[in-house]
Amino acid sequence: LAAMVAAGDMTYAEAVDLAEAVAAGDMTYAEAVDLAATAKAAKAAAAAVLPVDLGTAGNFAILAKAGISTVPMSAITGDIGVSPIAATAMTGFSLAWDGADTHRSVSAQVTGFCYAADYASGTPAMMTTAISDMEAAYTDAAGRSVSTAANLNVRGGLITGETFYAGVYEWGSDVTFSAKIYIKGNPDDLFIFKSSGNIIAGSGASVILV
């Protein structure tokens, strides 16, 4: 592990975490080295992954064609929008006009604005462009291949407790977690998760960014 830190393949903090896990009997030293090597390979693969261009879709925290529903209270940071469907497809938000402006609406659950295809002139065109950009980004992301063989069908889709590094992951099954999973990387890292099944988050599920 010290050699990997010296080579810049892992941080000192990451090495300490693994050493503490070995000391606690949670894993063997050989397992710690294997885990470090896997993380190194994942980081190298991630560095070769080009970003997905979201276009104007990147201006939205949530963007949908069929609708957005919430059971209050939610806390959404950023704008939300729907198109080509009307604003009535945003349910549970208690929408109200942004003052006299009928181009957008507001909600106590959204730190930002809400947009729909049936709002005042200018908004429908903006939403059409955003949806088009979203579809192009989805096509790009869906066409990406897994970064490494280790990223295919991770743990058979039962991913509770798993740590994911930047890269492209794919499952041919449902993906299920009932407690914490960890997304580890830098602000500019790219994570793509593809599944032919459902994403099932249990009542105690959470996604931790580290």
C-alpha positions, -999 to +999 in steps of 0.1 A: +000+000+000+029+024+008+042+019-027+009+027-042+007+059-022+042+068-033+033+062-069+002+084-066-021+055-072-040+061-040-041+088-013-027+084+022-062+086+036-073+057+014-043+036+025-051+043+062-087+032+057-075-001+042-049-006+069-075+000+096-098-025+080-070-051+080-061-043+116-098-048+126-099-082+108-124-070+083-102-081+054-068-097+048-038-077+037-040-095+003-076-085+000-067-049+008-041-049-020-065-064-044-091-038-036-066-010-040-055-024-074-092-026-085-097+010-075-066+020-094-078+002-125-112+019-122-097+053-118-075+047-149-106+036-169-126+066-157-100+090-169-105+077-205-143+082-204-154+113-222-182+135-206-218+132-218-229+166-233-262+174-216-267+206-235-295+227-221-309+197-203-281+203-178-299+234-166-325+212-149-323+191-117-353+171-130-365+170-166-392+146-179-415+140-208-443+121-189-444+139-156-429+145-122-447+135-090-439+141-053-454+133-019-446+164+001-423+174+015-395+171-011-365+193-013-352+198-048-324+222-056-325+235-091-351+239-118-376+212-129-395+209-161-418+188-183-424+187-220-443+180-243-468+173-215-485+202-196-478+216-161-506+194-147-482+165-150-461+180-121-482+167-092-478+173-055-459+206-059-487+231-053-474+252-081-480+289-083-471+316-108-438+334-102-456+367-095-470+381-127-446+359-148-465+331-166-433+318-182-425+298-150-440+287-117-427+282-082-431+256-054-421+256-017-404+222-025-382+235-053-353+259-048-355+271-084-383+274-109-408+250-126-413+250-164-438+233-187-446+231-224-480+249-219-465+280-202-463+314-218-445+321-251-408+313-250-410+285-225-424+259-249-394+264-273-370+263-244-385+230-232-385+214-266-348+222-269-340+208-234-359+176-241-341+171-274-308+176-257-318+152-230-326+125-255-293+130-273-275+127-240-294+096-231-286+080-265-249+088-260-248+074-224-268+043-233-243+035-260-213+035-238-195+003-230-185-007-195-151+008-185-137-026-173-150-062-171-153-057-133-180-031-139-203-056-156-231-071-133-214-059-101-225-083-073-253-096-094-272-064-089-273-066-050-252-036-044-259-026-008-226-014+008-208-012-026-184+017-035-185+029-071-157+048-088-160+068-119-169+049-150-196+030-169-215+002-151-240-022-166-264-049-153-285-074-171-309-076-141-326-055-114-303-034-093-313-034-056-299-017-025-315-014+010-289+007+028-259+029+019-240+028-014-210+051-020-202+072-051-165+081-048-147+105-071-141+142-080-166+168-092-157+163-128-159+125-127-184+107-148-207+079-135-231+060-159-253+032-145-272+011-170-296-017-162-320-038-183-342-042-152-354-019-124-335+002-099-350-008-065-341+014-035-354+000-002-368+021+026-333+025+042-315+032+010-292+062+006-265+073-019-234+088-002-210+110-022-174+107-010 
